[in-house]
Amino acid sequence: MAITVVLRGGSRDGDSTEVADEVSRLFAASDAPGLLDVYEATDVRAAVRGNEERAVVFEWVGQESTEGIAPEAIHMPPAH
């Protein structure tokens, strides 16, 4: 089952996406070359425009190298 999450902090602050409900850690494309922003699930819920259910808030906890992370495991920013 998928849940909606909203990212808080880091370079993806305010982005939302859907993940499997067992996901507790999310890697997101960072503005810093060669690094990923790392987000972890919290117990906080927040409203996301266009969604009836409140989203799980994932807080920014730091950055990690892209080395060894599969591209499909990375949350990419929305195309503008």
Contacts in CASP RR format, 6 or more apart in sequence:
PFRMAT RR
TARGET T0000
AUTHOR 0000-0000-0000
METHOD contacts of the structure
MODEL  1
MAITVVLRGGSRDGDSTEVADEVSRLFAASDAPGLLDVYEATDVRAAVRG
NEERAVVFEWVGQESTEGIAPEAIHMPPAH
1 20 0 8 1.000
1 21 0 8 1.000
2 18 0 8 1.000
2 19 0 8 1.000
2 20 0 8 1.000
2 21 0 8 1.000
3 18 0 8 1.000
3 19 0 8 1.000
3 20 0 8 1.000
3 21 0 8 1.000
3 55 0 8 1.000
3 56 0 8 1.000
4 16 0 8 1.000
4 17 0 8 1.000
4 18 0 8 1.000
4 48 0 8 1.000
4 51 0 8 1.000
4 53 0 8 1.000
4 55 0 8 1.000
4 56 0 8 1.000
5 16 0 8 1.000
5 17 0 8 1.000
5 18 0 8 1.000
5 19 0 8 1.000
5 23 0 8 1.000
5 26 0 8 1.000
5 41 0 8 1.000
5 55 0 8 1.000
5 56 0 8 1.000
5 57 0 8 1.000
5 58 0 8 1.000
6 14 0 8 1.000
6 15 0 8 1.000
6 16 0 8 1.000
6 46 0 8 1.000
6 48 0 8 1.000
6 55 0 8 1.000
6 56 0 8 1.000
6 57 0 8 1.000
6 58 0 8 1.000
7 13 0 8 1.000
7 14 0 8 1.000
7 15 0 8 1.000
7 16 0 8 1.000
7 17 0 8 1.000
7 26 0 8 1.000
7 28 0 8 1.000
7 37 0 8 1.000
7 39 0 8 1.000
7 58 0 8 1.000
7 60 0 8 1.000
7 75 0 8 1.000
8 14 0 8 1.000
8 39 0 8 1.000
8 57 0 8 1.000
8 58 0 8 1.000
8 59 0 8 1.000
8 60 0 8 1.000
9 37 0 8 1.000
9 59 0 8 1.000
9 60 0 8 1.000
10 30 0 8 1.000
10 37 0 8 1.000
10 60 0 8 1.000
10 62 0 8 1.000
11 28 0 8 1.000
11 29 0 8 1.000
11 30 0 8 1.000
11 31 0 8 1.000
11 32 0 8 1.000
11 37 0 8 1.000
12 28 0 8 1.000
12 29 0 8 1.000
12 30 0 8 1.000
12 37 0 8 1.000
12 39 0 8 1.000
12 75 0 8 1.000
12 77 0 8 1.000
13 60 0 8 1.000
15 28 0 8 1.000
15 75 0 8 1.000
15 77 0 8 1.000
15 78 0 8 1.000
16 48 0 8 1.000
16 51 0 8 1.000
16 55 0 8 1.000
17 26 0 8 1.000
17 75 0 8 1.000
19 26 0 8 1.000
23 41 0 8 1.000
24 40 0 8 1.000
24 41 0 8 1.000
25 38 0 8 1.000
25 39 0 8 1.000
25 40 0 8 1.000
25 41 0 8 1.000
26 38 0 8 1.000
26 39 0 8 1.000
26 40 0 8 1.000
26 58 0 8 1.000
26 75 0 8 1.000
27 36 0 8 1.000
27 37 0 8 1.000
27 38 0 8 1.000
27 39 0 8 1.000
27 64 0 8 1.000
27 69 0 8 1.000
27 73 0 8 1.000
27 74 0 8 1.000
27 75 0 8 1.000
28 36 0 8 1.000
28 37 0 8 1.000
28 38 0 8 1.000
28 39 0 8 1.000
28 74 0 8 1.000
28 75 0 8 1.000
28 76 0 8 1.000
28 77 0 8 1.000
29 36 0 8 1.000
29 37 0 8 1.000
29 74 0 8 1.000
29 75 0 8 1.000
29 76 0 8 1.000
29 77 0 8 1.000
30 36 0 8 1.000
30 37 0 8 1.000
30 63 0 8 1.000
32 63 0 8 1.000
34 65 0 8 1.000
34 66 0 8 1.000
35 63 0 8 1.000
35 64 0 8 1.000
35 65 0 8 1.000
35 66 0 8 1.000
36 63 0 8 1.000
36 64 0 8 1.000
36 65 0 8 1.000
36 66 0 8 1.000
36 69 0 8 1.000
36 74 0 8 1.000
37 60 0 8 1.000
37 62 0 8 1.000
37 63 0 8 1.000
38 60 0 8 1.000
38 61 0 8 1.000
38 62 0 8 1.000
38 63 0 8 1.000
38 64 0 8 1.000
39 58 0 8 1.000
39 59 0 8 1.000
39 60 0 8 1.000
39 61 0 8 1.000
40 58 0 8 1.000
40 59 0 8 1.000
40 61 0 8 1.000
41 56 0 8 1.000
41 57 0 8 1.000
41 58 0 8 1.000
42 56 0 8 1.000
42 57 0 8 1.000
42 58 0 8 1.000
42 59 0 8 1.000
44 56 0 8 1.000
44 57 0 8 1.000
45 54 0 8 1.000
45 55 0 8 1.000
45 56 0 8 1.000
45 57 0 8 1.000
46 54 0 8 1.000
46 55 0 8 1.000
46 57 0 8 1.000
47 54 0 8 1.000
47 55 0 8 1.000
48 54 0 8 1.000
48 55 0 8 1.000
66 74 0 8 1.000
END
